[in-house]
Amino acid sequence: MEKIKTLAFVVIAAAFLLSSCSDSLGDRYVGFAQCLSDKSAVMYGAYWCPHCANQKKLFGAEGFSRVSYVECDARGADAKPEICAQKDIKGYPTWIFADGTRLSGEIPLATLGEKTKCALPAASEQKNPA
């Protein structure tokens, strides 16, 4: 019985630490995500798209909340399918930048930084928030 209690405690503690870690790591990308938005980089996606989910995870929840995002599926939250049609979005995710260029698919944060001249956090701060 004592082993079960110990195991339960370890599992609960690990789950708590992992969830805390994930959220705090995402905080590191808030400034980067805000810079992308300030530089008019916009991500177009769909709520059901696994590649979009992977792209969002790179920023962490708090970081992605600062990204300019347009939901293209009419069934999604705050959907704007008419904007996606106007922008001729053919696949998800698609990033469109201030100069009109676009990148499609899961784009590494470093590539987004290079494209927009937004600085990523120092290498020692970069961790995978997933």
N, C-alpha and C positions, 0 to 999 in steps of 0.2 A: 504493500500500500504506500509506503514511504517513497519507493521508486516512482510510482505513478504521480504522486504529488510533485516530486522534484522535476519529472519530465514535463508535467503540465506547466509548472512555473517557467521552465526554460523555454518552452514553446511560446508562451504568452510574452515573455520578455523579448525573445527574438523578434516576434511579430511587431511589437511596439517599437523596438529599435529600428527595424527595417522601414516601418512606415514613417517614423520621425526622420530618418536619414533621407528618405526619398523626398520628403517635403523640403527639408533644408537645402538639399542639393539643388532643387529646382529654383530656390531663391537666388542662387548664384547667377542665373540667367535672366533675371528680371531686367537688369540694365541693358543687356544685349538685346532682349526682345523689344524693349521700349525703343532702342535705337533703330531696329529694323522698321518699326512702325513710324518713327519720326522721319525715316528716309523713304517712306511710302512703299515699302515692300509689303505685299499682301499675299496671304496664302488662301487659295481656293480649295475647298475640299467637301467631303460628304461624311456625315456622321457614321455611316456603316463601313467606310473605307479603312481597311487594315493598314495601308501605307500612311494614311493620314494620322491614324492613331500612333503609329511608330514615330512620325515626325513630331507630333505633339509631345510624346514622352521625352524626346531629346531636350525639350525646354523645361520639363517639370510642370506641374499644375500652375504654380504661381507665375512662372516665366511665360507659359503659353497664354495666360490671361492678358498679357500685354501685347501679344502678336495681333496684328490686323488680320482677321480671319473672316472669310465669307463662306457661309454654308450654302452649297449649291443644290442640295436635294430638298425639294419642297416639303418633305415630311420632317426635316430636321428643325431644331430649335433656331429661331430667328433667321429662317431661310430667306435667301435672296436669289432664287434661280434666274430671275430676269437679268441680274447683273452678270451672272455666270454666262448666260447666253450672249449678252452684249460683248463680253470679253472673249467669247469663243473658246471657253474652257472645254477641253476634250477628254482630259484624264485628271486623276487626283493622286496626290496633291499637285497643284500647279502654283508656283510663285510668279508674280508679276512685279517688276521693279519700276522705279520712277522713270527710267529711260525707255520703258516699253518692252524690254527684253523679258523673257520668261524661262524658267527652269521647271521641269516636271519630274515627278517621282520623289523619293525620299532624298532630301538634299542634306549633306553634312553641314553642321553649324559653321564649320570653318569656311565652307564654300559660300554660305550666306554672308558671312562676315567679309570675305574678300569682295563679293559682289557689291556690298553696300558701304564698305569701309567702316563697319561697326566692329569694335573690338570685343573679342571673347574674354571671359575672365582669365586670369593668369593660369598657365598650365597646371600649377599645383592645386588650383581650385576646381579644375574640370574633372568631373566624375560622371559616369553614366547614371542618370537618375532612375533608370528602370529597375 
